[in-house]
Amino acid sequence: MSADTVLTCAVCSSRHSRSIYRGLRRCEECTFVWADLTLSEAELEDIYGKNYFLGGEYTNYLAEEKAFKFGFRKILNSIRNWYPAGPGQTLLEIGCAYGFFLDVAKESFSTTGVEINDEAADFSAKRGHRILRGDFLNVDVPKQSVDVVVALAVMEHLQYPDRYLEKAAQSLKPGGLFCLTTGDIDSLVARCSGPRWRLIYPPTHVSYWSADTLRKILDRYGFDVVECRKSWQWRGLDAVLYPLLHNVLKMKKLYEFFRRLGVTDWPFCFNLWDIVYIVARKRA
């Protein structure tokens, strides 16, 4: 990739940007923030390979199924508020992981998932889901064939988010919905934390959004935002206990004690007001 690719804003195409933290740049026109790096296909395959969900970015994604589904059901209810049920409606999830959202969404839609991680894709397929393997940009999705496209905790991972939004818009029927969650770098927590904000860790996270920059890129590709709010997160307690007790405090025996008691499986809800949830409708 050329240096021009890195220095061009994916939201407004401006080439006027400046370094804000080590390795991050902010567009001086629209304020979008991105990691000043390029990743090859081989590097992406390595990042999102076998260990990504089990010991990489997640301690154990599978162990948090119950917690994730609490939150996913609320997202499905939100989608239904904007897109009432009808016969034959279709939903496509970009980055479906182990298919937990698809498990919930199949009650209302004919579902398809897109997943780059082979192990997660195999798991989802064995549960009966239709899975397109690979990068969303490289899989075949007919134009105007989908009612709803979902990208949960995906936008921060996209090196070229404009290309993904363009394809999502092409895939959706007029009036269809695009639903997303991602970190908000303009949130109070992010601004107070600066370079230590919990969601800044390239090369896994390479795009850093605010509600404003999301509205701008969605408008650019023909979407009107119909809902925008800070999102509550449902996670398993293990997502907190493992890094704290096992990695930081080195209290491995205490962690194992809680794990044997089954405490690590408990779901809990939190909101640091630094995750934004958006539903946008494709203009007719």
Secondary structure in CASP SS format (residue, H / E / C, confidence):
PFRMAT SS
TARGET T0000
AUTHOR 0000-0000-0000
METHOD secondary structure of the structure
MODEL  1
M C 1.00
S C 1.00
A H 1.00
D H 1.00
T H 1.00
V H 1.00
L H 1.00
T C 1.00
C C 1.00
A C 1.00
V C 1.00
C C 1.00
S C 1.00
S C 1.00
R C 1.00
H C 1.00
S E 1.00
R E 1.00
S E 1.00
I E 1.00
Y E 1.00
R C 1.00
G C 1.00
L E 1.00
R E 1.00
R E 1.00
C E 1.00
E C 1.00
E C 1.00
C C 1.00
T C 1.00
F C 1.00
V E 1.00
W E 1.00
A E 1.00
D C 1.00
L C 1.00
T C 1.00
L C 1.00
S C 1.00
E H 1.00
A H 1.00
E H 1.00
L H 1.00
E H 1.00
D H 1.00
I H 1.00
Y C 1.00
G C 1.00
K C 1.00
N C 1.00
Y H 1.00
F H 1.00
L H 1.00
G H 1.00
G H 1.00
E C 1.00
Y C 1.00
T C 1.00
N C 1.00
Y H 1.00
L H 1.00
A H 1.00
E H 1.00
E H 1.00
K H 1.00
A H 1.00
F H 1.00
K H 1.00
F H 1.00
G H 1.00
F H 1.00
R H 1.00
K H 1.00
I H 1.00
L H 1.00
N H 1.00
S H 1.00
I H 1.00
R H 1.00
N H 1.00
W H 1.00
Y C 1.00
P C 1.00
A C 1.00
G C 1.00
P C 1.00
G C 1.00
Q C 1.00
T E 1.00
L E 1.00
L E 1.00
E E 1.00
I E 1.00
G C 1.00
C C 1.00
A C 1.00
Y C 1.00
G C 1.00
F H 1.00
F H 1.00
L H 1.00
D H 1.00
V H 1.00
A H 1.00
K C 1.00
E C 1.00
S C 1.00
F C 1.00
S E 1.00
T E 1.00
T E 1.00
G E 1.00
V E 1.00
E E 1.00
I C 1.00
N C 1.00
D H 1.00
E H 1.00
A H 1.00
A H 1.00
D H 1.00
F H 1.00
S H 1.00
A H 1.00
K H 1.00
R C 1.00
G C 1.00
H C 1.00
R E 1.00
I E 1.00
L E 1.00
R E 1.00
G C 1.00
D C 1.00
F H 1.00
L H 1.00
N H 1.00
V C 1.00
D C 1.00
V C 1.00
P C 1.00
K C 1.00
Q C 1.00
S C 1.00
V E 1.00
D E 1.00
V E 1.00
V E 1.00
V E 1.00
A E 1.00
L E 1.00
A C 1.00
V C 1.00
M H 1.00
E H 1.00
H H 1.00
L C 1.00
Q C 1.00
Y C 1.00
P H 1.00
D H 1.00
R H 1.00
Y H 1.00
L H 1.00
E H 1.00
K H 1.00
A H 1.00
A H 1.00
Q H 1.00
S H 1.00
L E 1.00
K E 1.00
P E 1.00
G E 1.00
G E 1.00
L E 1.00
F E 1.00
C E 1.00
L E 1.00
T E 1.00
T E 1.00
G E 1.00
D E 1.00
I C 1.00
D C 1.00
S C 1.00
L H 1.00
V H 1.00
A H 1.00
R H 1.00
C H 1.00
S H 1.00
G H 1.00
P H 1.00
R H 1.00
W C 1.00
R C 1.00
L C 1.00
I C 1.00
Y C 1.00
P C 1.00
P C 1.00
T C 1.00
H C 1.00
V C 1.00
S E 1.00
Y E 1.00
W E 1.00
S C 1.00
A H 1.00
D H 1.00
T H 1.00
L H 1.00
R H 1.00
K H 1.00
I H 1.00
L H 1.00
D H 1.00
R H 1.00
Y C 1.00
G C 1.00
F E 1.00
D E 1.00
V E 1.00
V E 1.00
E E 1.00
C E 1.00
R E 1.00
K E 1.00
S C 1.00
W C 1.00
Q E 1.00
W E 1.00
R E 1.00
G E 1.00
L C 1.00
D H 1.00
A H 1.00
V H 1.00
L H 1.00
Y H 1.00
P H 1.00
L H 1.00
L H 1.00
H H 1.00
N H 1.00
V H 1.00
L C 1.00
K C 1.00
M C 1.00
K H 1.00
K H 1.00
L H 1.00
Y H 1.00
E H 1.00
F H 1.00
F H 1.00
R H 1.00
R H 1.00
L H 1.00
G C 1.00
V H 1.00
T H 1.00
D H 1.00
W C 1.00
P E 1.00
F E 1.00
C E 1.00
F E 1.00
N C 1.00
L C 1.00
W C 1.00
D C 1.00
I E 1.00
V E 1.00
Y E 1.00
I E 1.00
V E 1.00
A E 1.00
R E 1.00
K E 1.00
R C 1.00
A C 1.00
END
